[in-house]
Amino acid sequence: MRNKIGFLVVMVLLIGLIAAPVSAQAAKIGLIFAEGGLGDQSFNDAAYRGLKQAEKELGVDVIYVEPADIAEMEEHQRAYAELGLDLVIVIGFIHQSALTEVSADYPDVKFAIVDDVVDNPNVTSLLFEEHEGSFLVGIVAGMMTETNTVGFVGGMEVPQIRKFQVGFEEGVKWANPDAQVLVNYAGAFDDPGRGRELAISQYERGADIIYHAAGGTGSGVIDAAASNDFYAIGVDSDQDYMVPGKVLTSMIKRVDLAVYEVIKAAVEGTLEGGTWVFGVADGGVGTSEFLYTKDIIPQEVFDAIEEAKQKIISGEIVVTNPLQ
């Protein structure tokens, strides 16, 4: 093993697992969050919902950790592998490099990673067609804009987030060829202040609807919408409630479903390495329920969303995936 995990780290994790009410028969699941941790009201919180659903419905014992920074990712992965858990799940592409090595060093431990691929036989890679879901919310923006200018605020400028941007741009243009999309990246997923700053800058350049794919940074985009004359579009989780009436919709990415299903497969003994993909066709990505905005969005917008959804499923619309 290239990196030895400190005895204290492993013991702390063991104490955390043993301290919980466990069953000798219960599968033991560990989950390591992406940077920013819980409370992002987006990506990490969605993963947590899936973990807690599995705990409740499948009777598994769970532990989880929120890394303070990227440097801790490998340490936590190795520590969890040492525990002999039935499954270790890591959340986010930021784990990919470390997991490639760690999973090779622990071939008898089952791992899963959300949002990236690790091509080792003991790893299940959980991917999403974010470009398809972003296309659908792009239709909302393209049809609802009154200035023909909308915005996109990303977290880190990496290929994974480009999927959101490209899908959104194509959806906007499909619905409204005259619209333009302003694009900015914050450089972080945990900086709401920067998200707010970029959103206000786009608003001042004419954007009246701004979509974010920025994790916790995106809460700043939504906060800016609350105090300025533009709408926001949320991401990953249903964020419509954060400022009711000012968040037109959210691009739902069912990380909770992926986490739950991979745990279920581990419990049932059917989990094998490979890649699972969740898209529009199976409800893995889509729009929110428009709980607070259905009265201000015209029916023609909902009709266009449904039309596009069916065309994506049939293959008539092929949304560009910049990773391919």
N, C-alpha and C positions, 0 to 999 in steps of 0.2 A: 504494500500500500504506500503510495507516494507521500501522503500527508497523514500523519497520525493525529487523531482527534484527542484533545485533552481529556483526561479521566474525569475532570470536574464537569465538563460540558455534557458528557454522556450520562453521568450520574444525575445531573439536574433533569435531563430529559426522562430518565428512567423514573425518577421520583414523581415527575409530573404525570407520567402514565399510570404508575402504580397508585397514586393518590386518588385517581378517579375511580368511581364504582365500576369495576370490570367484571366480566364473566370469563371463565376459562374457555368457553366455547366461542366467545365473540371475536370477530376479526378485528385486528388493530390497525388503524389507519392514521398515517401522519400527513400533514399538509403544511407546505412552506409557501408563504405568500410572496407576492411581488413586492418591490419597493413601494413604500407608502403605507402598506399594511391595511388593517381594517379601518373603516370609517371613511373610505373614499367615495361611498355612495355609488359605486360603479363596479369596476372589474373585480377587485378583491372581495368586496361585500357579496358579489354574486357567487363567487367560489365558496364563501363561507355559508351561504344559504344552502348550497348543494351538500356541503359537509354535514350541516346540522340536520338536513332532511334525511340523509343516510343514517345518521346516529339515531334519529327517532324511528324511522320506518324499517331499517334493516338491523337495528340492534348492535351496530358496531361501536367499538371504543375509539375515540378520536383524540389526537393531540395536534396542536398547530403552533407555528412560530411566525413572528413578524420580523424579518431581518431588518436591522438598522440601516444597512447599506449593502451595496453590491458585493463588497469584499467578504461578507459573511455567508454568501450563498453556498459555496462549496463546503464550508465547515458544517452548516446545518444539514446539508444533504448527507454528508458522511456520518454525522452523529445519528441521524434517523436510520440510516442503513445499519448501523451497529446495533440498533435496538431489536432487529429481527421482526419488524412490522410486516403485516401482510401486504401492504401497499404504501408507497410514499409518493405523494402527488406534489409537484412543484408548479407554481402559477406564474406564467409569463416567460417570454422569450429570453429574458435576462438570465434565466437559469440554464440555457441550452449548453453553453460551453462547459460549465462545470459538470453538468449531468452526463455529458458524453463520456467524461473520464470516470466519474463516480459509479455510474451504472456498469461500466466495464470492470471496475474493481470489485463490484458486488453482483456477480452474475446470478446469484440465487435470490436476490431481492427484486420484487416487482416495483417498477416506477411508472409514473405517468407525468407527462408535461403538457400544459395548456399553452397553445400559441406558437409552438415550434416543433421541429422534428429531431429526434435523436434516434439514429438508425442502429440501435442495439436490440437484440431479441427479447430482452427483459423490460423494454420501455414501450408504453403505449402513448402515441402522440395524438393530442386532441386539437384539431384545427377547425377553424370557422371560415365561412365564406363571407367575411365582413364587407367585402366589396358589393355583394348582392344586397345585403341589408342597407348599406349606405346609399345604394342606388334608389331604394324605395323612399328614404327620407329626403334624398335629393329631389325627388319628384315633388314632395311637399314644399320644399324651399323654392323650387323653380316656378311652381304654380301660385304660390302665396306672395312672392316678393312683389312689392310695389315700386321698387327702385331699379329692378333688373340687376341688382348687385347683392350677392350673398357671400358669406364667409365660412372658412374652415380654419379651426385652430387645432393643431396636433400637439401631442406631447413631445416625444423625441422623434427627430426626423430619421426614422429607420424604415426598412422595407415593410415591416408589419403594419405600421401606421399609414404608410402610403396606400395600402389597400382601402382604407376608409376614405382617404382623400380622393383617389381615382374613381371609386364607385360613386361617391357623392357628386363629383363633377359630372360624371356621365349621366346620372339621374337628373341633375339640374338641366343639362343640355337637352336630354330626351324630352323633358316637359316644356322647356323654354329655351330655344336656341339663341335668343337674344341676351340671355343672362350671363353675367361674368361671376367668377368665383375668386375671391381674395383668399390667399393662403399664407398662414404664418405658423411657425413651430416655436414652442416655448422652451424646448431643451430639457424639459423635466416633466414628470408625472405627478409631482407633489408640491407645486408652486401656484396656489390659487391667485396670488397677487399678480403673477406674470400672466396668467390666463385672463384675468380681468383687464389688465393693461392692453393686451393684444386685441381683445374683443372691442374695447372702446375705440382703439385705433381703427379697426375695420369699420365700426359704426360711423366714425367721423369721415371715412372715405366712401360712405354711402350704403354699407351693408345693413339690410334691415332684418336678416335672418342669419344666424351664425351657428354652425354645427361644430361640436368639439369631439375629438377623440384623444383625450388627454388625461384620463384618470382623475385624480384629485385636483389637478390643475384646472380641469374643466368646470369645477364648482365656481371658479372665478368668472368664467364666461357666463354662467347662469346668473350669478350675483349681479354682473354688469347689466344683464337684460332686465333685471328687476327694477333698476333705477334709471334705465335709458329706454329710448323709443325703438327697441328692436326685440325680436323673438330669438330664443335659443332653441337648439335641438340637442337633446341629451344622448348618452351613449352607454352601451353595455347593460346597465340596469334601467328600470323605468324611473327616470328622473323628473317626470312631469310634475310630481307633487312638490318639488323643491321651490318653485315659484308658480303656483297654479295659474294657468291662463297665459303665462309668458314663455313656457316651454311647449312649443307646438306639438312635439312628439319626441320619442327617444328611439334610437336604433337598438333594439333589444338583442343582446348576444347571450345565448343561454349557457353561460359558463356553469351555472348551477346545475343544469341538466347534464352537461358533460361530466362534471365531478360526480354527481349522483350515479350516473350510468356506469362509469368506470369502477366505482366502488362496488356497485351491485354485481358486476361481472367478477370482481375479485372474490366477493362473498360466495358466489355461486360456483367458483372454481373454473370459470370459462375464460378468464382474462389471458390473452396472449399479446405479445408485442405486435406492433403494427400501427397504422394510422387510421383514425376515425375522423370523418369530416362532417360538420354540421352546417347546413345551408338553409335557403328559403324553402326548399321542397319538404324538409322534415321539421320545419319550425325552429331550426337552430338559430336563425337570425330573422329579424322582421321589425315591425313597428310596435310601439306601445298601443294601448287601447284608446288613446285620445280622450281620456276621462274628463279632462278640464278644457279641452279645446274643440270638441266635436261640434259645438254650436257656432264656432267662428270659422270653421273650415268648410268650404262648399262641398256638396256631394260629388261634384265632378272630380275633386281631388281624390276622394276615396275610390271613385270608379277607376281613376288612372292608376292608383296604387294596385288595385286588384288586377287590372289588365296587365300591368307590368309583371306582377307576381306570377301570373299564369304563363306569360311569355318567357319568363326566366326558367320556370319549371319545364316548359316544353322545349326550351332551347332556341326559341325564336329570338330572344334577347340574350346575348352573351356579354356579361359585364366583364370588363378587363380585369384580370388578376395580375398585378405587376410583379408578383413573385414567380410567375410562370413564363 
